[in-house]
Amino acid sequence: MLKKIYFLLIFTAVLVCLSFMKKSQPIVFKPVLLNLEKITARPPTPTYEALVLLNSRNQLIKNIVFNKIKVKVEGFNLDSKLFYEKSLRFRMINWSILGKETDIGSNDSFFWFWSKRMSPPAVYWAKHEDLYKTRLKTPFHPLWMMEIIGVNTIDLENSTVFEHGHDLAIVQHKLSVLGQPIVRIYLVDPVKQAFIGHYIYDVNGKLVVSAEINTFQEIAGYHLPKSMTINWVEENIQINWELDTPLINCQIDSTNWDCDLKNKELINLKGYIPKSVPVF
């Protein structure tokens, strides 16, 4: 009983935080979220079935490739490529006019992050089973980046679903990469059967990071991101993505799941705290 009360208090704090938060520019989802008087914890069956359909449709997507993404952050413009093959294979590489800037990836055994702006500019890596022993920030974690693309499924059995106007908020209680309790919220458009927002809050209801879809592109009947905004609150950084037309269920070169270790120092993230955080 005390546990239920605890989570109710946490979620209430999240709702209050959402209701007062303002954004620097117009977005699809403005978090004046969830008027407590209008919340329905058990949406009408047809609405809930939209989430079941979203899951069944997204299960058909085995991989996705964005050959060109324009990334804007802190006055910098980056060109990126993104590869994702379910469930753990991921690669995103960013280039500036000065060359390769970051390499974020994951394969069946481990995940990694490299940036030439880190100190030292090493390959930071860890096995998946050591996830909760790492200190890799959420915006640079492959698992977060796999989610915000919008082709994964939702664990509905361990979620609470709330109505938010014509949309649905799916709330989960999880652990962060530090092993701390967090609140994970997906916002879904049940008509498009598409994700329109991803949010992570700490136990005090403070927003940690969000990714919100600004515009969509329709590919093979799927509504996928065309542009999105990522807000990394603790570092006061906003990252904007402009995504080209993706390839779905295509042949992906298996070398994308190999980390580039040439002439690079290796640092296991298990228990390691980096000395600095890159701008991008």
C-alpha positions in Angstrom: 0.0 0.0 0.0 2.8 2.4 0.9 4.5 1.6 -2.4 1.4 2.5 -4.4 1.1 5.8 -2.5 4.8 6.5 -3.1 4.4 6.1 -6.9 1.2 8.1 -6.9 2.9 11.0 -5.2 5.8 10.7 -7.7 3.5 10.7 -10.7 1.5 13.6 -9.3 4.8 15.6 -9.0 5.5 14.7 -12.6 2.1 16.0 -13.7 2.6 19.3 -11.8 6.0 19.7 -13.3 4.7 19.1 -16.8 1.8 21.5 -16.4 4.2 24.5 -15.6 7.0 23.7 -18.1 7.5 26.0 -21.0 9.5 25.4 -24.2 11.6 27.8 -26.2 9.8 27.1 -29.5 6.5 25.6 -30.7 6.4 21.8 -30.6 3.8 19.1 -31.3 3.3 18.3 -27.6 3.3 21.3 -25.2 3.6 19.7 -21.8 0.7 21.4 -20.2 0.1 17.7 -19.8 -2.6 15.8 -18.0 -5.2 17.9 -16.3 -5.8 15.8 -13.2 -9.6 16.3 -13.3 -9.8 15.0 -16.8 -7.5 12.0 -16.5 -9.0 8.6 -17.3 -6.7 5.8 -16.1 -8.6 3.2 -18.2 -9.1 4.7 -21.7 -12.0 3.4 -23.9 -11.2 0.1 -25.4 -10.9 1.3 -29.0 -8.3 3.9 -27.8 -6.3 1.3 -25.9 -6.5 -1.1 -28.9 -4.6 1.6 -30.9 -1.6 0.9 -28.7 -1.9 -2.8 -29.3 -2.0 -2.1 -33.0 1.0 0.2 -32.8 2.9 -2.6 -31.2 1.9 -5.2 -33.8 2.8 -2.8 -36.6 6.1 -1.8 -35.1 7.0 -5.5 -34.6 7.1 -5.7 -38.4 9.9 -3.2 -38.6 13.1 -5.2 -38.1 15.5 -2.4 -39.0 15.7 1.2 -40.2 18.4 3.4 -41.7 18.6 7.1 -42.0 21.4 7.9 -44.4 21.2 11.6 -43.7 20.3 13.5 -40.6 21.1 17.2 -40.0 21.9 17.8 -36.3 22.0 21.3 -34.9 23.3 21.9 -31.4 25.0 24.8 -29.6 25.7 26.6 -32.9 27.2 23.6 -34.6 25.8 21.8 -37.7 26.5 18.1 -38.0 25.8 15.5 -40.7 24.8 12.1 -39.3 24.0 8.6 -40.3 21.9 6.3 -38.2 21.5 2.5 -38.4 19.2 0.5 -36.1 18.5 -3.3 -36.2 16.4 -4.8 -33.4 16.9 -5.4 -30.8 20.4 -4.2 -29.7 22.2 -3.2 -32.9 22.6 0.5 -33.3 25.1 3.0 -34.8 25.0 6.8 -35.2 28.0 8.7 -36.4 28.2 12.5 -36.5 30.6 14.6 -38.7 31.3 18.3 -38.6 33.3 20.3 -41.1 36.3 19.3 -39.0 35.7 15.6 -39.4 34.3 12.8 -37.4 32.9 14.1 -34.1 31.1 11.3 -32.3 30.4 7.5 -32.7 27.6 6.0 -30.7 26.8 2.3 -31.1 25.6 -1.0 -29.7 25.9 -4.6 -30.8 24.7 -7.9 -29.2 27.4 -7.8 -26.6 28.2 -4.3 -25.6 27.6 -0.6 -26.3 30.0 2.3 -26.8 30.4 6.0 -27.1 33.3 8.0 -28.5 33.7 11.8 -29.0 36.9 13.6 -29.9 35.7 16.3 -27.4 35.8 14.0 -24.4 38.7 14.1 -22.0 40.3 11.7 -22.8 38.9 11.1 -26.3 38.7 7.4 -25.7 36.1 4.7 -26.6 33.9 4.4 -23.6 32.2 1.0 -23.5 30.4 -1.5 -21.3 28.6 -4.8 -21.6 24.8 -4.7 -21.6 24.7 -6.5 -18.3 26.7 -3.7 -16.7 24.2 -1.1 -17.8 23.5 0.1 -14.2 27.2 0.3 -13.4 27.9 3.0 -16.1 27.8 6.7 -16.0 26.9 7.4 -19.7 24.5 10.3 -19.9 21.0 9.5 -21.3 21.2 11.6 -24.5 24.3 9.6 -25.5 23.0 6.2 -24.6 22.1 3.9 -27.5 19.1 2.5 -25.8 17.5 6.0 -25.5 18.3 6.8 -29.1 16.8 3.5 -30.3 13.5 4.5 -28.5 13.2 8.1 -29.9 13.3 6.9 -33.5 9.7 5.6 -32.9 9.8 2.1 -34.2 9.9 0.1 -31.0 7.1 -1.4 -29.1 5.7 -0.5 -25.6 5.6 -2.8 -22.6 1.9 -2.3 -22.0 1.7 -4.9 -19.2 4.0 -2.8 -17.0 2.5 0.6 -17.9 -0.3 2.9 -16.9 -2.2 4.6 -19.7 -3.8 8.0 -19.4 -5.7 10.1 -21.8 -4.3 13.5 -22.8 -6.8 15.2 -25.1 -6.8 13.1 -28.2 -3.4 11.5 -27.4 -2.3 8.9 -24.9 0.4 9.1 -22.2 2.0 5.8 -21.3 3.7 5.9 -17.9 6.4 3.4 -16.7 8.5 3.3 -13.5 12.0 2.2 -14.4 15.7 2.5 -13.3 18.2 5.0 -14.8 21.6 3.9 -15.9 22.7 4.9 -12.4 20.2 2.4 -11.0 18.0 5.2 -9.7 14.1 5.2 -10.0 12.8 7.3 -12.9 9.5 7.9 -14.5 9.4 7.2 -18.3 6.5 8.7 -20.3 5.7 8.0 -23.9 3.2 10.3 -25.7 1.3 8.6 -28.6 -1.0 9.8 -31.3 -3.5 6.9 -31.5 -4.8 8.0 -34.9 -1.3 8.2 -36.5 -0.3 5.2 -34.3 3.0 7.1 -33.8 5.1 8.4 -30.9 5.1 12.2 -30.6 7.1 12.5 -27.3 9.5 10.7 -25.0 10.2 11.9 -21.5 12.3 10.8 -18.6 11.8 12.3 -15.1 13.6 11.7 -11.8 11.7 10.7 -8.7 11.2 14.3 -7.7 9.3 15.0 -10.9 12.2 16.9 -12.5 12.6 16.5 -16.3 15.9 14.9 -17.2 15.6 14.6 -20.9 12.9 14.7 -23.6 12.6 14.1 -27.3 9.6 15.5 -29.1 8.6 15.0 -32.7 7.9 18.3 -34.5 6.9 17.0 -37.9 6.3 13.6 -39.4 6.9 11.8 -42.7 4.7 9.0 -43.9 6.6 5.9 -45.1 4.9 2.7 -46.1 1.9 3.6 -43.9 4.1 4.5 -40.9 4.3 8.1 -39.4 8.0 8.5 -38.6 10.0 11.5 -37.4 10.9 14.2 -40.0 12.1 16.6 -37.4 12.5 16.4 -33.6 13.9 18.4 -30.7 15.9 16.8 -27.9 16.1 18.7 -24.6 18.9 17.7 -22.2 17.8 19.7 -19.2 20.7 19.1 -16.8 23.2 20.5 -19.3 20.7 23.1 -20.7 21.3 21.8 -24.2 18.8 21.6 -27.0 19.5 19.3 -30.0 17.5 19.5 -33.2 17.3 16.7 -35.8 16.1 17.0 -39.4 15.8 13.4 -40.8 15.7 12.3 -44.4 13.5 9.5 -45.8 14.5 6.3 -44.0 14.9 2.8 -45.5 12.9 0.1 -43.7 13.8 -3.6 -43.5 16.8 -3.2 -45.8 20.1 -5.0 -45.9 22.6 -3.4 -43.4 26.3 -3.9 -43.6 27.2 -5.9 -40.5 30.4 -3.9 -40.1 28.1 -1.1 -38.6 27.9 -3.2 -35.5 31.7 -3.2 -35.0 33.3 -0.4 -32.9 36.1 1.5 -34.5 39.0 0.9 -32.1 41.9 2.0 -34.4 44.3 4.2 -32.5 41.8 4.8 -29.7 42.1 4.3 -25.9 39.5 2.0 -24.4 37.8 2.8 -21.1 35.2 0.5 -19.5 32.3 2.6 -18.3 31.6 0.1 -15.5 32.0 2.4 -12.5 34.0 5.0 -14.5 33.1 8.7 -14.3 34.2 10.8 -17.3 36.1 14.0 -16.6 34.0 16.0 -19.0 30.9 15.9 -21.2 31.1 16.8 -24.9 28.9 19.5 -26.4 27.8 17.0 -29.1 
